[in-house]
Amino acid sequence: MTEVSNEERRGWMGVLARAGAAGIEARLEKAAPLPPHTRLRGPEIGLAMLRGRAGGDGAPFNLGEMTVTRCAVRLEDGRVGHAYLAGRDLRGAELAAVLDAALQDPARRPALMEAVVAPLAAAQAAARAETARKAAATRVRFLTMANMR
């Protein structure tokens, strides 16, 4: 089996974790069907403790808990995929885990990247840009206000 770099895998897993089941399923309609898989763990919902630091470098403290959904699957060829998602999306976690395993296969990777991951990444980047544009429109420039006096 050809190894995938951690950076590549981190990239597609980040996109899949933010996409959710509806986003992934919409893109999978245009791709080849996913390979059969066996569930190793879950999908299951649990809690994760969020830690924070005052000022970014102060003493750590428990900020609170959030729900997390995780899943691990094995494909027939032995590749294993994992997924952890924020929230309670059982189907999304399983789809992300199956895609993680399938994307590790060099034969499947180009088609899945083009049909699923790239469009999801583009949609997420557009949504971030729109949010940033809206936030920038409300920004107060204090230097401008000082010059107005």
ROGU-944711 format. One record per residue: x, z, y of N, C-alpha, C, CB in turn; residue number from 0; residue in three letters. Coordinates in steps of 0.2 Angstrom, whole numbers, plus 5000, padded with zeros to 4 digits. Glycine has a CB too. Layout:
<pts>
+------+------+------+------+------+------+------+------+------+------+------+------+--------+------+
:  nxx :  nzz :  nyy : caxx : cazz : cayy :  cxx :  czz :  cyy : cbxx : cbzz : cbyy : vexmar : figu :
+------+------+------+------+------+------+------+------+------+------+------+------+--------+------+
:    X :    Z :    Y :    X :    Z :    Y :    X :    Z :    Y :    X :    Z :    Y :    NUM :  ala :
...
+------+------+------+------+------+------+------+------+------+------+------+------+--------+------+
</pts>
This chain:
<pts>
+------+------+------+------+------+------+------+------+------+------+------+------+--------+------+
:  nxx :  nzz :  nyy : caxx : cazz : cayy :  cxx :  czz :  cyy : cbxx : cbzz : cbyy : vexmar : figu :
+------+------+------+------+------+------+------+------+------+------+------+------+--------+------+
: 5004 : 5000 : 4994 : 5000 : 5000 : 5000 : 5004 : 5000 : 5006 : 4995 : 5006 : 5000 :      0 :  met :
: 5003 : 4996 : 5011 : 5006 : 4995 : 5017 : 5004 : 5001 : 5022 : 5006 : 4989 : 5021 :      1 :  thr :
: 5009 : 5005 : 5025 : 5007 : 5010 : 5029 : 5005 : 5008 : 5036 : 5014 : 5015 : 5029 :      2 :  glu :
: 5001 : 5011 : 5039 : 4999 : 5010 : 5046 : 5002 : 5015 : 5050 : 4991 : 5010 : 5046 :      3 :  val :
: 5004 : 5013 : 5056 : 5007 : 5018 : 5061 : 5002 : 5023 : 5063 : 5010 : 5014 : 5067 :      4 :  ser :
: 5004 : 5029 : 5065 : 5000 : 5034 : 5067 : 4996 : 5032 : 5074 : 5004 : 5041 : 5068 :      5 :  asn :
: 5000 : 5029 : 5078 : 4997 : 5026 : 5084 : 4991 : 5022 : 5083 : 5002 : 5023 : 5089 :      6 :  glu :
: 4992 : 5017 : 5079 : 4986 : 5012 : 5077 : 4980 : 5016 : 5074 : 4989 : 5007 : 5072 :      7 :  glu :
: 4982 : 5020 : 5070 : 4976 : 5024 : 5067 : 4973 : 5028 : 5072 : 4979 : 5028 : 5061 :      8 :  arg :
: 4977 : 5032 : 5076 : 4974 : 5036 : 5081 : 4969 : 5032 : 5086 : 4980 : 5040 : 5085 :      9 :  arg :
: 4972 : 5026 : 5087 : 4968 : 5022 : 5092 : 4961 : 5020 : 5089 : 4971 : 5015 : 5093 :     10 :  gly :
: 4961 : 5018 : 5083 : 4954 : 5016 : 5080 : 4950 : 5022 : 5078 : 4955 : 5011 : 5074 :     11 :  trp :
: 4953 : 5027 : 5076 : 4949 : 5033 : 5075 : 4946 : 5036 : 5081 : 4953 : 5039 : 5071 :     12 :  met :
: 4949 : 5036 : 5087 : 4946 : 5038 : 5093 : 4940 : 5034 : 5095 : 4952 : 5038 : 5099 :     13 :  gly :
: 4941 : 5027 : 5094 : 4935 : 5023 : 5096 : 4929 : 5024 : 5091 : 4938 : 5015 : 5095 :     14 :  val :
: 4931 : 5025 : 5085 : 4925 : 5026 : 5080 : 4922 : 5033 : 5081 : 4928 : 5025 : 5073 :     15 :  leu :
: 4926 : 5038 : 5083 : 4923 : 5045 : 5084 : 4919 : 5045 : 5090 : 4929 : 5050 : 5085 :     16 :  ala :
: 4920 : 5041 : 5095 : 4916 : 5041 : 5101 : 4910 : 5036 : 5100 : 4920 : 5039 : 5107 :     17 :  arg :
: 4910 : 5032 : 5095 : 4905 : 5026 : 5095 : 4898 : 5029 : 5092 : 4907 : 5021 : 5091 :     18 :  ala :
: 4898 : 5033 : 5087 : 4892 : 5035 : 5084 : 4889 : 5030 : 5079 : 4887 : 5037 : 5090 :     19 :  gly :
: 4884 : 5032 : 5075 : 4882 : 5028 : 5070 : 4878 : 5022 : 5073 : 4877 : 5032 : 5066 :     20 :  ala :
: 4874 : 5022 : 5078 : 4871 : 5016 : 5081 : 4876 : 5011 : 5083 : 4866 : 5018 : 5086 :     21 :  ala :
: 4881 : 5013 : 5087 : 4886 : 5008 : 5089 : 4890 : 5005 : 5083 : 4891 : 5012 : 5094 :     22 :  gly :
: 4892 : 5009 : 5078 : 4895 : 5006 : 5073 : 4891 : 5001 : 5069 : 4898 : 5012 : 5068 :     23 :  ile :
: 4885 : 5003 : 5067 : 4880 : 4999 : 5063 : 4879 : 4993 : 5067 : 4874 : 5003 : 5062 :     24 :  glu :
: 4878 : 4993 : 5073 : 4877 : 4987 : 5077 : 4882 : 4982 : 5076 : 4875 : 4988 : 5085 :     25 :  ala :
: 4888 : 4984 : 5076 : 4894 : 4980 : 5076 : 4895 : 4977 : 5068 : 4901 : 4983 : 5078 :     26 :  arg :
: 4893 : 4982 : 5064 : 4894 : 4980 : 5057 : 4890 : 4974 : 5054 : 4893 : 4986 : 5052 :     27 :  leu :
: 4885 : 4973 : 5058 : 4880 : 4967 : 5056 : 4884 : 4961 : 5056 : 4874 : 4967 : 5060 :     28 :  glu :
: 4889 : 4960 : 5060 : 4893 : 4954 : 5061 : 4899 : 4954 : 5057 : 4895 : 4953 : 5069 :     29 :  lys :
: 4901 : 4959 : 5054 : 4907 : 4960 : 5049 : 4905 : 4959 : 5042 : 4910 : 4967 : 5051 :     30 :  ala :
: 4910 : 4959 : 5038 : 4909 : 4959 : 5031 : 4906 : 4966 : 5029 : 4915 : 4957 : 5027 :     31 :  ala :
: 4902 : 4966 : 5023 : 4900 : 4972 : 5021 : 4906 : 4977 : 5019 : 4895 : 4972 : 5015 :     32 :  pro :
: 4904 : 4984 : 5021 : 4909 : 4989 : 5019 : 4910 : 4989 : 5012 : 4907 : 4995 : 5022 :     33 :  leu :
: 4916 : 4991 : 5010 : 4918 : 4992 : 5002 : 4914 : 4998 : 5000 : 4925 : 4992 : 5001 :     34 :  pro :
: 4913 : 4998 : 4993 : 4910 : 5004 : 4990 : 4915 : 5010 : 4991 : 4908 : 5003 : 4983 :     35 :  pro :
: 4912 : 5016 : 4991 : 4916 : 5022 : 4992 : 4913 : 5028 : 4988 : 4917 : 5023 : 5000 :     36 :  his :
: 4917 : 5033 : 4988 : 4916 : 5039 : 4985 : 4917 : 5045 : 4990 : 4919 : 5041 : 4978 :     37 :  thr :
: 4912 : 5049 : 4991 : 4913 : 5054 : 4995 : 4917 : 5060 : 4992 : 4906 : 5058 : 4997 :     38 :  arg :
: 4922 : 5062 : 4996 : 4927 : 5067 : 4994 : 4925 : 5074 : 4997 : 4934 : 5065 : 4996 :     39 :  leu :
: 4922 : 5073 : 5004 : 4920 : 5079 : 5007 : 4914 : 5077 : 5012 : 4926 : 5083 : 5011 :     40 :  arg :
: 4909 : 5080 : 5012 : 4903 : 5079 : 5017 : 4900 : 5072 : 5016 : 4906 : 5079 : 5024 :     41 :  gly :
: 4897 : 5070 : 5021 : 4897 : 5072 : 5028 : 4894 : 5079 : 5029 : 4894 : 5067 : 5033 :     42 :  pro :
: 4897 : 5083 : 5033 : 4895 : 5090 : 5034 : 4896 : 5092 : 5041 : 4898 : 5095 : 5029 :     43 :  glu :
: 4891 : 5097 : 5043 : 4892 : 5099 : 5050 : 4894 : 5106 : 5050 : 4884 : 5099 : 5054 :     44 :  ile :
: 4898 : 5107 : 5055 : 4901 : 5114 : 5056 : 4903 : 5115 : 5063 : 4908 : 5115 : 5052 :     45 :  gly :
: 4906 : 5121 : 5065 : 4908 : 5123 : 5071 : 4915 : 5123 : 5072 : 4905 : 5130 : 5073 :     46 :  leu :
: 4918 : 5121 : 5078 : 4925 : 5122 : 5080 : 4925 : 5126 : 5086 : 4928 : 5115 : 5081 :     47 :  ala :
: 4930 : 5130 : 5086 : 4931 : 5135 : 5092 : 4935 : 5131 : 5097 : 4935 : 5141 : 5090 :     48 :  met :
: 4933 : 5130 : 5103 : 4937 : 5127 : 5109 : 4941 : 5132 : 5112 : 4932 : 5124 : 5114 :     49 :  leu :
: 4947 : 5131 : 5113 : 4952 : 5135 : 5117 : 4953 : 5133 : 5124 : 4958 : 5137 : 5113 :     50 :  arg :
: 4954 : 5137 : 5128 : 4956 : 5135 : 5135 : 4962 : 5139 : 5138 : 4950 : 5135 : 5140 :     51 :  gly :
: 4965 : 5137 : 5143 : 4970 : 5141 : 5147 : 4968 : 5141 : 5154 : 4977 : 5137 : 5145 :     52 :  arg :
: 4969 : 5146 : 5157 : 4967 : 5147 : 5164 : 4973 : 5143 : 5168 : 4967 : 5155 : 5166 :     53 :  ala :
: 4971 : 5139 : 5172 : 4976 : 5135 : 5176 : 4979 : 5130 : 5172 : 4980 : 5140 : 5179 :     54 :  gly :
: 4978 : 5129 : 5166 : 4981 : 5124 : 5162 : 4987 : 5127 : 5158 : 4983 : 5118 : 5166 :     55 :  gly :
: 4990 : 5132 : 5161 : 4996 : 5135 : 5157 : 4996 : 5143 : 5157 : 5002 : 5133 : 5161 :     56 :  asp :
: 4990 : 5146 : 5158 : 4990 : 5153 : 5158 : 4988 : 5155 : 5150 : 4984 : 5155 : 5162 :     57 :  gly :
: 4986 : 5161 : 5150 : 4985 : 5164 : 5143 : 4979 : 5160 : 5140 : 4983 : 5172 : 5144 :     58 :  ala :
: 4979 : 5159 : 5134 : 4974 : 5155 : 5130 : 4968 : 5160 : 5129 : 4976 : 5153 : 5123 :     59 :  pro :
: 4962 : 5157 : 5130 : 4956 : 5161 : 5129 : 4951 : 5157 : 5125 : 4953 : 5163 : 5135 :     60 :  phe :
: 4946 : 5160 : 5121 : 4941 : 5156 : 5118 : 4935 : 5154 : 5123 : 4938 : 5160 : 5112 :     61 :  asn :
: 4935 : 5147 : 5124 : 4930 : 5145 : 5129 : 4923 : 5144 : 5126 : 4932 : 5137 : 5131 :     62 :  leu :
: 4922 : 5143 : 5119 : 4916 : 5142 : 5116 : 4916 : 5138 : 5110 : 4910 : 5140 : 5121 :     63 :  gly :
: 4911 : 5137 : 5107 : 4910 : 5133 : 5101 : 4907 : 5127 : 5102 : 4907 : 5137 : 5095 :     64 :  glu :
: 4908 : 5122 : 5098 : 4905 : 5115 : 5098 : 4904 : 5113 : 5091 : 4909 : 5110 : 5102 :     65 :  met :
: 4898 : 5109 : 5090 : 4897 : 5107 : 5083 : 4902 : 5101 : 5082 : 4889 : 5105 : 5082 :     66 :  thr :
: 4904 : 5100 : 5075 : 4908 : 5095 : 5073 : 4906 : 5092 : 5066 : 4916 : 5097 : 5073 :     67 :  val :
: 4906 : 5086 : 5065 : 4904 : 5083 : 5059 : 4910 : 5080 : 5056 : 4898 : 5078 : 5060 :     68 :  thr :
: 4911 : 5081 : 5050 : 4917 : 5078 : 5046 : 4915 : 5075 : 5040 : 4922 : 5084 : 5045 :     69 :  arg :
: 4919 : 5070 : 5038 : 4918 : 5067 : 5031 : 4925 : 5064 : 5029 : 4913 : 5061 : 5032 :     70 :  cys :
: 4926 : 5064 : 5022 : 4931 : 5061 : 5019 : 4929 : 5057 : 5013 : 4937 : 5066 : 5017 :     71 :  ala :
: 4931 : 5050 : 5013 : 4929 : 5046 : 5007 : 4935 : 5043 : 5004 : 4924 : 5040 : 5010 :     72 :  val :
: 4934 : 5040 : 4998 : 4939 : 5036 : 4995 : 4936 : 5030 : 4993 : 4942 : 5040 : 4988 :     73 :  arg :
: 4940 : 5024 : 4994 : 4938 : 5018 : 4992 : 4940 : 5016 : 4985 : 4941 : 5012 : 4997 :     74 :  leu :
: 4938 : 5011 : 4982 : 4939 : 5010 : 4975 : 4947 : 5008 : 4974 : 4935 : 5004 : 4972 :     75 :  glu :
: 4950 : 5006 : 4979 : 4957 : 5004 : 4979 : 4962 : 5010 : 4980 : 4959 : 4999 : 4984 :     76 :  asp :
: 4959 : 5016 : 4981 : 4962 : 5022 : 4982 : 4964 : 5024 : 4989 : 4969 : 5022 : 4978 :     77 :  gly :
: 4962 : 5020 : 4994 : 4963 : 5022 : 5001 : 4958 : 5027 : 5003 : 4963 : 5016 : 5005 :     78 :  arg :
: 4961 : 5032 : 5007 : 4956 : 5038 : 5009 : 4955 : 5038 : 5016 : 4960 : 5045 : 5007 :     79 :  val :
: 4949 : 5039 : 5018 : 4948 : 5039 : 5025 : 4945 : 5045 : 5027 : 4943 : 5033 : 5027 :     80 :  gly :
: 4946 : 5047 : 5033 : 4944 : 5054 : 5036 : 4940 : 5053 : 5043 : 4949 : 5059 : 5037 :     81 :  his :
: 4936 : 5057 : 5045 : 4933 : 5056 : 5051 : 4930 : 5063 : 5053 : 4927 : 5051 : 5051 :     82 :  ala :
: 4932 : 5065 : 5060 : 4929 : 5071 : 5063 : 4926 : 5068 : 5070 : 4935 : 5076 : 5064 :     83 :  tyr :
: 4919 : 5070 : 5071 : 4916 : 5068 : 5076 : 4913 : 5074 : 5080 : 4910 : 5063 : 5075 :     84 :  leu :
: 4913 : 5074 : 5086 : 4909 : 5079 : 5090 : 4902 : 5078 : 5089 : 4911 : 5079 : 5098 :     85 :  ala :
: 4898 : 5084 : 5088 : 4891 : 5083 : 5087 : 4889 : 5083 : 5080 : 4888 : 5077 : 5091 :     86 :  gly :
: 4882 : 5081 : 5079 : 4879 : 5081 : 5073 : 4877 : 5074 : 5070 : 4873 : 5086 : 5073 :     87 :  arg :
: 4882 : 5070 : 5069 : 4880 : 5063 : 5067 : 4883 : 5062 : 5060 : 4884 : 5058 : 5072 :     88 :  asp :
: 4879 : 5064 : 5055 : 4881 : 5063 : 5048 : 4883 : 5056 : 5046 : 4876 : 5066 : 5043 :     89 :  leu :
: 4878 : 5051 : 5048 : 4879 : 5044 : 5046 : 4885 : 5041 : 5050 : 4873 : 5040 : 5048 :     90 :  arg :
: 4886 : 5043 : 5056 : 4892 : 5041 : 5060 : 4898 : 5043 : 5057 : 4891 : 5043 : 5067 :     91 :  gly :
: 4899 : 5049 : 5055 : 4905 : 5052 : 5052 : 4906 : 5048 : 5045 : 4904 : 5060 : 5050 :     92 :  ala :
: 4901 : 5047 : 5041 : 4903 : 5043 : 5035 : 4905 : 5036 : 5037 : 4896 : 5043 : 5031 :     93 :  glu :
: 4902 : 5033 : 5041 : 4904 : 5026 : 5043 : 4911 : 5026 : 5046 : 4899 : 5023 : 5048 :     94 :  leu :
: 4912 : 5031 : 5050 : 4919 : 5031 : 5053 : 4924 : 5032 : 5047 : 4920 : 5036 : 5058 :     95 :  ala :
: 4923 : 5036 : 5043 : 4928 : 5038 : 5037 : 4929 : 5032 : 5033 : 4925 : 5044 : 5033 :     96 :  ala :
: 4923 : 5028 : 5031 : 4924 : 5022 : 5027 : 4928 : 5017 : 5031 : 4917 : 5019 : 5025 :     97 :  val :
: 4926 : 5016 : 5037 : 4930 : 5011 : 5041 : 4938 : 5013 : 5042 : 4927 : 5010 : 5048 :     98 :  leu :
: 4939 : 5020 : 5042 : 4946 : 5022 : 5043 : 4950 : 5020 : 5036 : 4946 : 5030 : 5044 :     99 :  asp :
: 4946 : 5021 : 5031 : 4950 : 5019 : 5024 : 4950 : 5011 : 5024 : 4945 : 5021 : 5018 :    100 :  ala :
: 4945 : 5007 : 5026 : 4945 : 5000 : 5025 : 4950 : 4997 : 5030 : 4938 : 4997 : 5027 :    101 :  ala :
: 4951 : 5000 : 5036 : 4956 : 4998 : 5041 : 4963 : 4999 : 5039 : 4955 : 5001 : 5048 :    102 :  leu :
: 4964 : 5003 : 5034 : 4971 : 5004 : 5031 : 4973 : 4998 : 5027 : 4971 : 5011 : 5028 :    103 :  gln :
: 4969 : 4994 : 5025 : 4970 : 4988 : 5021 : 4972 : 4983 : 5025 : 4964 : 4987 : 5016 :    104 :  asp :
: 4978 : 4980 : 5025 : 4980 : 4975 : 5029 : 4976 : 4968 : 5028 : 4987 : 4973 : 5027 :    105 :  pro :
: 4973 : 4967 : 5022 : 4969 : 4961 : 5022 : 4962 : 4962 : 5025 : 4967 : 4960 : 5014 :    106 :  ala :
: 4959 : 4968 : 5026 : 4953 : 4969 : 5029 : 4954 : 4970 : 5037 : 4949 : 4975 : 5026 :    107 :  arg :
: 4960 : 4973 : 5039 : 4960 : 4975 : 5046 : 4959 : 4970 : 5051 : 4967 : 4978 : 5046 :    108 :  arg :
: 4962 : 4964 : 5051 : 4960 : 4960 : 5057 : 4953 : 4958 : 5058 : 4964 : 4953 : 5055 :    109 :  pro :
: 4949 : 4957 : 5052 : 4942 : 4956 : 5053 : 4938 : 4962 : 5056 : 4939 : 4953 : 5046 :    110 :  ala :
: 4940 : 4968 : 5053 : 4936 : 4974 : 5056 : 4938 : 4975 : 5063 : 4938 : 4979 : 5051 :    111 :  leu :
: 4944 : 4974 : 5064 : 4946 : 4976 : 5071 : 4943 : 4971 : 5076 : 4954 : 4975 : 5072 :    112 :  met :
: 4942 : 4965 : 5074 : 4939 : 4960 : 5079 : 4931 : 4961 : 5079 : 4941 : 4953 : 5076 :    113 :  glu :
: 4928 : 4962 : 5074 : 4921 : 4963 : 5073 : 4918 : 4970 : 5075 : 4919 : 4961 : 5067 :    114 :  ala :
: 4922 : 4975 : 5074 : 4919 : 4982 : 5075 : 4923 : 4986 : 5081 : 4920 : 4986 : 5069 :    115 :  val :
: 4930 : 4987 : 5080 : 4934 : 4991 : 5084 : 4935 : 4988 : 5091 : 4940 : 4993 : 5081 :    116 :  val :
: 4937 : 4982 : 5091 : 4938 : 4979 : 5098 : 4932 : 4979 : 5102 : 4941 : 4972 : 5097 :    117 :  ala :
: 4926 : 4977 : 5100 : 4920 : 4977 : 5104 : 4918 : 4984 : 5106 : 4914 : 4974 : 5101 :    118 :  pro :
: 4918 : 4989 : 5102 : 4917 : 4996 : 5103 : 4922 : 4999 : 5109 : 4917 : 5000 : 5097 :    119 :  leu :
: 4928 : 4997 : 5108 : 4933 : 4999 : 5113 : 4932 : 4996 : 5120 : 4940 : 4997 : 5111 :    120 :  ala :
: 4930 : 4990 : 5120 : 4928 : 4986 : 5126 : 4922 : 4990 : 5129 : 4927 : 4979 : 5125 :    121 :  ala :
: 4917 : 4991 : 5125 : 4911 : 4994 : 5128 : 4912 : 5001 : 5131 : 4905 : 4995 : 5123 :    122 :  ala :
: 4917 : 5005 : 5127 : 4918 : 5012 : 5129 : 4922 : 5011 : 5136 : 4922 : 5015 : 5124 :    123 :  gln :
: 4927 : 5007 : 5136 : 4931 : 5006 : 5142 : 4927 : 5004 : 5148 : 4937 : 5000 : 5141 :    124 :  ala :
: 4922 : 5000 : 5147 : 4917 : 4998 : 5153 : 4913 : 5004 : 5155 : 4912 : 4992 : 5150 :    125 :  ala :
: 4911 : 5008 : 5150 : 4907 : 5014 : 5152 : 4911 : 5019 : 5156 : 4904 : 5017 : 5146 :    126 :  ala :
: 4918 : 5020 : 5154 : 4922 : 5024 : 5158 : 4923 : 5021 : 5165 : 4929 : 5025 : 5154 :    127 :  arg :
: 4924 : 5015 : 5165 : 4925 : 5012 : 5172 : 4919 : 5013 : 5176 : 4927 : 5004 : 5171 :    128 :  ala :
: 4913 : 5012 : 5173 : 4907 : 5013 : 5177 : 4906 : 5020 : 5180 : 4901 : 5011 : 5173 :    129 :  glu :
: 4908 : 5025 : 5175 : 4908 : 5032 : 5177 : 4913 : 5033 : 5183 : 4909 : 5036 : 5171 :    130 :  thr :
: 4919 : 5031 : 5182 : 4924 : 5032 : 5187 : 4922 : 5028 : 5194 : 4931 : 5029 : 5185 :    131 :  ala :
: 4919 : 5023 : 5194 : 4916 : 5019 : 5200 : 4911 : 5024 : 5203 : 4913 : 5012 : 5198 :    132 :  arg :
: 4906 : 5026 : 5199 : 4901 : 5031 : 5202 : 4904 : 5037 : 5205 : 4896 : 5032 : 5197 :    133 :  lys :
: 4909 : 5040 : 5202 : 4912 : 5046 : 5204 : 4916 : 5045 : 5210 : 4917 : 5049 : 5199 :    134 :  ala :
: 4920 : 5039 : 5211 : 4924 : 5037 : 5216 : 4919 : 5036 : 5223 : 4928 : 5031 : 5215 :    135 :  ala :
: 4913 : 5034 : 5222 : 4909 : 5033 : 5227 : 4907 : 5039 : 5231 : 4903 : 5029 : 5225 :    136 :  ala :
: 4907 : 5045 : 5227 : 4905 : 5052 : 5230 : 4911 : 5056 : 5232 : 4901 : 5055 : 5225 :    137 :  thr :
: 4917 : 5053 : 5232 : 4923 : 5057 : 5233 : 4924 : 5058 : 5241 : 4929 : 5053 : 5231 :    138 :  arg :
: 4925 : 5064 : 5243 : 4926 : 5066 : 5250 : 4934 : 5065 : 5251 : 4923 : 5073 : 5251 :    139 :  val :
: 4935 : 5062 : 5257 : 4942 : 5061 : 5259 : 4943 : 5066 : 5264 : 4944 : 5054 : 5261 :    140 :  arg :
: 4946 : 5072 : 5263 : 4947 : 5077 : 5268 : 4952 : 5075 : 5274 : 4950 : 5083 : 5265 :    141 :  phe :
: 4957 : 5071 : 5272 : 4961 : 5068 : 5278 : 4957 : 5064 : 5283 : 4967 : 5064 : 5275 :    142 :  leu :
: 4952 : 5060 : 5281 : 4948 : 5057 : 5285 : 4944 : 5061 : 5289 : 4943 : 5052 : 5281 :    143 :  thr :
: 4941 : 5067 : 5286 : 4937 : 5072 : 5290 : 4942 : 5075 : 5295 : 4934 : 5077 : 5285 :    144 :  met :
: 4948 : 5077 : 5294 : 4952 : 5080 : 5298 : 4954 : 5075 : 5304 : 4959 : 5082 : 5295 :    145 :  ala :
: 4954 : 5069 : 5303 : 4956 : 5064 : 5309 : 4950 : 5063 : 5313 : 4958 : 5058 : 5306 :    146 :  asn :
: 4944 : 5065 : 5311 : 4938 : 5064 : 5315 : 4937 : 5069 : 5320 : 4931 : 5064 : 5310 :    147 :  met :
: 4940 : 5075 : 5320 : 4939 : 5080 : 5324 : 4942 : 5079 : 5331 : 4942 : 5086 : 5322 :    148 :  arg :
+------+------+------+------+------+------+------+------+------+------+------+------+--------+------+
</pts>
